[in-house]
Amino acid sequence: MTRRPQRLGIAIASLALAASFAPAAMGAAVVTRGAFLPFNGSTLPIAGNATMVRTADGRTVVTIQVTGLGAGLTYGSHVHAQACADGLAGGHYRFDPAGAATPPNEIWPGPFTANEAGNGSGWTVADGTAGQSAVSVVIHAPGGAKIACADLG
């Protein structure tokens, strides 16, 4: 029963990505990707990937797919402003550094809940083009600890 909402989320994310690659946007879209690895002492067998698309029409689309998580647990996920190896990826990326620590000023492709196999996915479409300092995506465990990171390149 939990698969239907997850499939709907994946379908919506796919449509958002497809829209970002419409013919008018093809020439100016910038796509970066990275692989998730366990992070900050996490012993979970985390793997997966993150993709960020900066569209020609001024939006940022971020999708993530992750395996190796705890079944049924809800995880946070945020775009970060430093590389994974740089200060544990630093803080969350913000469009306005002095602004709120929540969307729409931050890019959150979560929270998401892992299914019974420990797999999870998340996505978001932000109104604004992420700057050059939006360089990684971090997965946070329930409680907030950073447990996985993907450098976007």
PyRosetta script that sets phi, psi and omega in degrees:
from pyrosetta import init, pose_from_sequence

init()
pose = pose_from_sequence("MTRRPQRLGIAIASLALAASFAPAAMGAAVVTRGAFLPFNGSTLPIAGNATMVRTADGRTVVTIQVTGLGAGLTYGSHVHAQACADGLAGGHYRFDPAGAATPPNEIWPGPFTANEAGNGSGWTVADGTAGQSAVSVVIHAPGGAKIACADLG")
pose.set_psi(1, -27.9)
pose.set_omega(1, 179.7)
pose.set_phi(2, -77.6)
pose.set_psi(2, -10.8)
pose.set_omega(2, -178.2)
pose.set_phi(3, -73.8)
pose.set_psi(3, -32.0)
pose.set_omega(3, -177.8)
pose.set_phi(4, -60.8)
pose.set_psi(4, -50.0)
pose.set_omega(4, 177.4)
pose.set_phi(5, -62.5)
pose.set_psi(5, -36.4)
pose.set_omega(5, 179.4)
pose.set_phi(6, -65.5)
pose.set_psi(6, -42.5)
pose.set_omega(6, 178.5)
pose.set_phi(7, -63.3)
pose.set_psi(7, -39.3)
pose.set_omega(7, 178.3)
pose.set_phi(8, -62.4)
pose.set_psi(8, -43.6)
pose.set_omega(8, 178.7)
pose.set_phi(9, -62.1)
pose.set_psi(9, -42.4)
pose.set_omega(9, 178.7)
pose.set_phi(10, -64.9)
pose.set_psi(10, -40.9)
pose.set_omega(10, 178.9)
pose.set_phi(11, -63.5)
pose.set_psi(11, -42.6)
pose.set_omega(11, 179.0)
pose.set_phi(12, -64.5)
pose.set_psi(12, -43.4)
pose.set_omega(12, 178.8)
pose.set_phi(13, -62.1)
pose.set_psi(13, -40.1)
pose.set_omega(13, 179.0)
pose.set_phi(14, -63.4)
pose.set_psi(14, -41.5)
pose.set_omega(14, 178.0)
pose.set_phi(15, -64.7)
pose.set_psi(15, -40.0)
pose.set_omega(15, 178.3)
pose.set_phi(16, -62.7)
pose.set_psi(16, -43.0)
pose.set_omega(16, 177.8)
pose.set_phi(17, -65.4)
pose.set_psi(17, -41.9)
pose.set_omega(17, 179.3)
pose.set_phi(18, -61.8)
pose.set_psi(18, -41.8)
pose.set_omega(18, 178.8)
pose.set_phi(19, -63.4)
pose.set_psi(19, -35.1)
pose.set_omega(19, -179.3)
pose.set_phi(20, -69.5)
pose.set_psi(20, -17.6)
pose.set_omega(20, 179.1)
pose.set_phi(21, -105.2)
pose.set_psi(21, 20.7)
pose.set_omega(21, 176.8)
pose.set_phi(22, -56.2)
pose.set_psi(22, 152.8)
pose.set_omega(22, -175.0)
pose.set_phi(23, -50.2)
pose.set_psi(23, -37.9)
pose.set_omega(23, -179.0)
pose.set_phi(24, -66.9)
pose.set_psi(24, -26.1)
pose.set_omega(24, -175.7)
pose.set_phi(25, -97.7)
pose.set_psi(25, -9.0)
pose.set_omega(25, -172.3)
pose.set_phi(26, -56.8)
pose.set_psi(26, -44.2)
pose.set_omega(26, -174.5)
pose.set_phi(27, -69.2)
pose.set_psi(27, -26.4)
pose.set_omega(27, -172.4)
pose.set_phi(28, -109.7)
pose.set_psi(28, -4.5)
pose.set_omega(28, 178.7)
pose.set_phi(29, -69.5)
pose.set_psi(29, 139.3)
pose.set_omega(29, 177.1)
pose.set_phi(30, -116.8)
pose.set_psi(30, 122.8)
pose.set_omega(30, -176.5)
pose.set_phi(31, -113.9)
pose.set_psi(31, 130.4)
pose.set_omega(31, 173.1)
pose.set_phi(32, -127.2)
pose.set_psi(32, 148.7)
pose.set_omega(32, -176.8)
pose.set_phi(33, -139.6)
pose.set_psi(33, 159.8)
pose.set_omega(33, 174.7)
pose.set_phi(34, -160.4)
pose.set_psi(34, 160.0)
pose.set_omega(34, 179.7)
pose.set_phi(35, -100.8)
pose.set_psi(35, 135.1)
pose.set_omega(35, 175.3)
pose.set_phi(36, -75.5)
pose.set_psi(36, 138.8)
pose.set_omega(36, 173.6)
pose.set_phi(37, -132.6)
pose.set_psi(37, 152.3)
pose.set_omega(37, 173.4)
pose.set_phi(38, -55.1)
pose.set_psi(38, 151.8)
pose.set_omega(38, -166.3)
pose.set_phi(39, -149.6)
pose.set_psi(39, 149.8)
pose.set_omega(39, 170.5)
pose.set_phi(40, 58.4)
pose.set_psi(40, 37.6)
pose.set_omega(40, 177.8)
pose.set_phi(41, 84.2)
pose.set_psi(41, 5.2)
pose.set_omega(41, 179.3)
pose.set_phi(42, -64.2)
pose.set_psi(42, 135.9)
pose.set_omega(42, 177.3)
pose.set_phi(43, -102.2)
pose.set_psi(43, 3.9)
pose.set_omega(43, 176.9)
pose.set_phi(44, -69.7)
pose.set_psi(44, 146.2)
pose.set_omega(44, 179.4)
pose.set_phi(45, -81.6)
pose.set_psi(45, 58.4)
pose.set_omega(45, -172.9)
pose.set_phi(46, -74.5)
pose.set_psi(46, 137.2)
pose.set_omega(46, 173.8)
pose.set_phi(47, -148.6)
pose.set_psi(47, 170.5)
pose.set_omega(47, 178.1)
pose.set_phi(48, 140.9)
pose.set_psi(48, -164.7)
pose.set_omega(48, -177.7)
pose.set_phi(49, -148.9)
pose.set_psi(49, 160.0)
pose.set_omega(49, 175.7)
pose.set_phi(50, -128.9)
pose.set_psi(50, 144.4)
pose.set_omega(50, 177.0)
pose.set_phi(51, -133.7)
pose.set_psi(51, 134.3)
pose.set_omega(51, 174.3)
pose.set_phi(52, -121.2)
pose.set_psi(52, 129.8)
pose.set_omega(52, 176.3)
pose.set_phi(53, -118.5)
pose.set_psi(53, 118.6)
pose.set_omega(53, 172.2)
pose.set_phi(54, -94.6)
pose.set_psi(54, 108.9)
pose.set_omega(54, -172.1)
pose.set_phi(55, -81.7)
pose.set_psi(55, 162.9)
pose.set_omega(55, 178.8)
pose.set_phi(56, -68.8)
pose.set_psi(56, -22.6)
pose.set_omega(56, -177.7)
pose.set_phi(57, -95.5)
pose.set_psi(57, 17.3)
pose.set_omega(57, 171.8)
pose.set_phi(58, 85.2)
pose.set_psi(58, 25.8)
pose.set_omega(58, 175.7)
pose.set_phi(59, -116.6)
pose.set_psi(59, 163.9)
pose.set_omega(59, 174.9)
pose.set_phi(60, -126.8)
pose.set_psi(60, 122.3)
pose.set_omega(60, -180.0)
pose.set_phi(61, -109.5)
pose.set_psi(61, 125.9)
pose.set_omega(61, 178.1)
pose.set_phi(62, -124.8)
pose.set_psi(62, 128.8)
pose.set_omega(62, 175.1)
pose.set_phi(63, -125.5)
pose.set_psi(63, 146.4)
pose.set_omega(63, 176.8)
pose.set_phi(64, -136.2)
pose.set_psi(64, 147.7)
pose.set_omega(64, 171.9)
pose.set_phi(65, -135.2)
pose.set_psi(65, 129.2)
pose.set_omega(65, -173.6)
pose.set_phi(66, -137.0)
pose.set_psi(66, 141.7)
pose.set_omega(66, 173.2)
pose.set_phi(67, -122.2)
pose.set_psi(67, 164.3)
pose.set_omega(67, 174.6)
pose.set_phi(68, 86.5)
pose.set_psi(68, 18.3)
pose.set_omega(68, -179.9)
pose.set_phi(69, -93.9)
pose.set_psi(69, 170.7)
pose.set_omega(69, 175.7)
pose.set_phi(70, -74.9)
pose.set_psi(70, 128.9)
pose.set_omega(70, -177.9)
pose.set_phi(71, -59.1)
pose.set_psi(71, 133.0)
pose.set_omega(71, 174.5)
pose.set_phi(72, 76.2)
pose.set_psi(72, 2.1)
pose.set_omega(72, -179.3)
pose.set_phi(73, -92.2)
pose.set_psi(73, 149.0)
pose.set_omega(73, 179.9)
pose.set_phi(74, -102.0)
pose.set_psi(74, 131.3)
pose.set_omega(74, -175.1)
pose.set_phi(75, -118.9)
pose.set_psi(75, 144.9)
pose.set_omega(75, 171.1)
pose.set_phi(76, -88.5)
pose.set_psi(76, 156.8)
pose.set_omega(76, 177.8)
pose.set_phi(77, -151.7)
pose.set_psi(77, 132.5)
pose.set_omega(77, -175.8)
pose.set_phi(78, -144.7)
pose.set_psi(78, 149.5)
pose.set_omega(78, 170.2)
pose.set_phi(79, -76.0)
pose.set_psi(79, 134.4)
pose.set_omega(79, -178.3)
pose.set_phi(80, -112.1)
pose.set_psi(80, 161.8)
pose.set_omega(80, -172.3)
pose.set_phi(81, -98.8)
pose.set_psi(81, 6.8)
pose.set_omega(81, 176.0)
pose.set_phi(82, -139.6)
pose.set_psi(82, 159.3)
pose.set_omega(82, 176.9)
pose.set_phi(83, -66.0)
pose.set_psi(83, 157.6)
pose.set_omega(83, -177.1)
pose.set_phi(84, -54.0)
pose.set_psi(84, -41.9)
pose.set_omega(84, -176.9)
pose.set_phi(85, -82.0)
pose.set_psi(85, -3.5)
pose.set_omega(85, -177.3)
pose.set_phi(86, -102.7)
pose.set_psi(86, 97.0)
pose.set_omega(86, 177.4)
pose.set_phi(87, 59.6)
pose.set_psi(87, 40.0)
pose.set_omega(87, -177.2)
pose.set_phi(88, 53.6)
pose.set_psi(88, 38.8)
pose.set_omega(88, 176.5)
pose.set_phi(89, 73.5)
pose.set_psi(89, 8.9)
pose.set_omega(89, 175.3)
pose.set_phi(90, 59.6)
pose.set_psi(90, -150.0)
pose.set_omega(90, -179.1)
pose.set_phi(91, -95.2)
pose.set_psi(91, 179.2)
pose.set_omega(91, 178.9)
pose.set_phi(92, -65.3)
pose.set_psi(92, 143.2)
pose.set_omega(92, 172.0)
pose.set_phi(93, -68.2)
pose.set_psi(93, 137.2)
pose.set_omega(93, 175.4)
pose.set_phi(94, -128.4)
pose.set_psi(94, 136.5)
pose.set_omega(94, 174.3)
pose.set_phi(95, -60.3)
pose.set_psi(95, -44.3)
pose.set_omega(95, 175.8)
pose.set_phi(96, -113.9)
pose.set_psi(96, 107.2)
pose.set_omega(96, -176.1)
pose.set_phi(97, -55.1)
pose.set_psi(97, -27.6)
pose.set_omega(97, 179.5)
pose.set_phi(98, -91.2)
pose.set_psi(98, -2.2)
pose.set_omega(98, -175.6)
pose.set_phi(99, -84.7)
pose.set_psi(99, -174.0)
pose.set_omega(99, -176.1)
pose.set_phi(100, -62.2)
pose.set_psi(100, 150.7)
pose.set_omega(100, 179.0)
pose.set_phi(101, -92.4)
pose.set_psi(101, 43.5)
pose.set_omega(101, 179.0)
pose.set_phi(102, -146.9)
pose.set_psi(102, 161.9)
pose.set_omega(102, 171.6)
pose.set_phi(103, -62.8)
pose.set_psi(103, 148.0)
pose.set_omega(103, 10.7)
pose.set_phi(104, -86.6)
pose.set_psi(104, 3.0)
pose.set_omega(104, -179.8)
pose.set_phi(105, -80.2)
pose.set_psi(105, -18.2)
pose.set_omega(105, 176.0)
pose.set_phi(106, -119.9)
pose.set_psi(106, 163.3)
pose.set_omega(106, -178.4)
pose.set_phi(107, -111.4)
pose.set_psi(107, 111.3)
pose.set_omega(107, -176.0)
pose.set_phi(108, -119.8)
pose.set_psi(108, 102.0)
pose.set_omega(108, 172.3)
pose.set_phi(109, -82.9)
pose.set_psi(109, 29.8)
pose.set_omega(109, 178.0)
pose.set_phi(110, -155.4)
pose.set_psi(110, -179.9)
pose.set_omega(110, 11.4)
pose.set_phi(111, -74.9)
pose.set_psi(111, 158.1)
pose.set_omega(111, 176.4)
pose.set_phi(112, -141.8)
pose.set_psi(112, 157.4)
pose.set_omega(112, -179.5)
pose.set_phi(113, -113.3)
pose.set_psi(113, 129.5)
pose.set_omega(113, 178.6)
pose.set_phi(114, -71.0)
pose.set_psi(114, 142.1)
pose.set_omega(114, 178.6)
pose.set_phi(115, -78.4)
pose.set_psi(115, -174.3)
pose.set_omega(115, -176.1)
pose.set_phi(116, -64.1)
pose.set_psi(116, -18.8)
pose.set_omega(116, 177.4)
pose.set_phi(117, -93.2)
pose.set_psi(117, -0.3)
pose.set_omega(117, -179.2)
pose.set_phi(118, 83.4)
pose.set_psi(118, 17.7)
pose.set_omega(118, 178.9)
pose.set_phi(119, -101.7)
pose.set_psi(119, 144.2)
pose.set_omega(119, 178.8)
pose.set_phi(120, -147.7)
pose.set_psi(120, 160.1)
pose.set_omega(120, 177.0)
pose.set_phi(121, -147.3)
pose.set_psi(121, 153.6)
pose.set_omega(121, 177.8)
pose.set_phi(122, -150.9)
pose.set_psi(122, 164.7)
pose.set_omega(122, -179.8)
pose.set_phi(123, -162.1)
pose.set_psi(123, 161.3)
pose.set_omega(123, 173.5)
pose.set_phi(124, -158.6)
pose.set_psi(124, 155.1)
pose.set_omega(124, 171.6)
pose.set_phi(125, -122.4)
pose.set_psi(125, 114.0)
pose.set_omega(125, -179.2)
pose.set_phi(126, -98.6)
pose.set_psi(126, 139.8)
pose.set_omega(126, 175.2)
pose.set_phi(127, -82.8)
pose.set_psi(127, 95.5)
pose.set_omega(127, -179.1)
pose.set_phi(128, 146.4)
pose.set_psi(128, 150.2)
pose.set_omega(128, 177.9)
pose.set_phi(129, -92.4)
pose.set_psi(129, 120.2)
pose.set_omega(129, 179.2)
pose.set_phi(130, -60.3)
pose.set_psi(130, 137.8)
pose.set_omega(130, 178.3)
pose.set_phi(131, -75.7)
pose.set_psi(131, 178.6)
pose.set_omega(131, -177.0)
pose.set_phi(132, -66.2)
pose.set_psi(132, -18.7)
pose.set_omega(132, 179.6)
pose.set_phi(133, -83.9)
pose.set_psi(133, -0.4)
pose.set_omega(133, 173.6)
pose.set_phi(134, -83.4)
pose.set_psi(134, 89.9)
pose.set_omega(134, -166.5)
pose.set_phi(135, -119.5)
pose.set_psi(135, -5.1)
pose.set_omega(135, -179.5)
pose.set_phi(136, -152.2)
pose.set_psi(136, 164.2)
pose.set_omega(136, 173.7)
pose.set_phi(137, -125.3)
pose.set_psi(137, 130.5)
pose.set_omega(137, -178.6)
pose.set_phi(138, -115.8)
pose.set_psi(138, 139.2)
pose.set_omega(138, 172.4)
pose.set_phi(139, -100.3)
pose.set_psi(139, 131.7)
pose.set_omega(139, 178.7)
pose.set_phi(140, -108.8)
pose.set_psi(140, 134.3)
pose.set_omega(140, 175.9)
pose.set_phi(141, -69.7)
pose.set_psi(141, 162.9)
pose.set_omega(141, 169.8)
pose.set_phi(142, -54.6)
pose.set_psi(142, 129.8)
pose.set_omega(142, -175.2)
pose.set_phi(143, 101.1)
pose.set_psi(143, -16.0)
pose.set_omega(143, 171.0)
pose.set_phi(144, 106.9)
pose.set_psi(144, -13.3)
pose.set_omega(144, -178.3)
pose.set_phi(145, -61.7)
pose.set_psi(145, 141.1)
pose.set_omega(145, 176.2)
pose.set_phi(146, -77.1)
pose.set_psi(146, 121.6)
pose.set_omega(146, -176.1)
pose.set_phi(147, -121.6)
pose.set_psi(147, -13.9)
pose.set_omega(147, 178.2)
pose.set_phi(148, -151.9)
pose.set_psi(148, 150.3)
pose.set_omega(148, -179.1)
pose.set_phi(149, -146.6)
pose.set_psi(149, 144.4)
pose.set_omega(149, 174.4)
pose.set_phi(150, -129.9)
pose.set_psi(150, 120.5)
pose.set_omega(150, 173.0)
pose.set_phi(151, -77.0)
pose.set_psi(151, 134.0)
pose.set_omega(151, 179.2)
pose.set_phi(152, -95.3)
pose.set_psi(152, 122.7)
pose.set_omega(152, -179.0)
pose.set_phi(153, -148.8)
pose.dump_pdb("model.pdb")
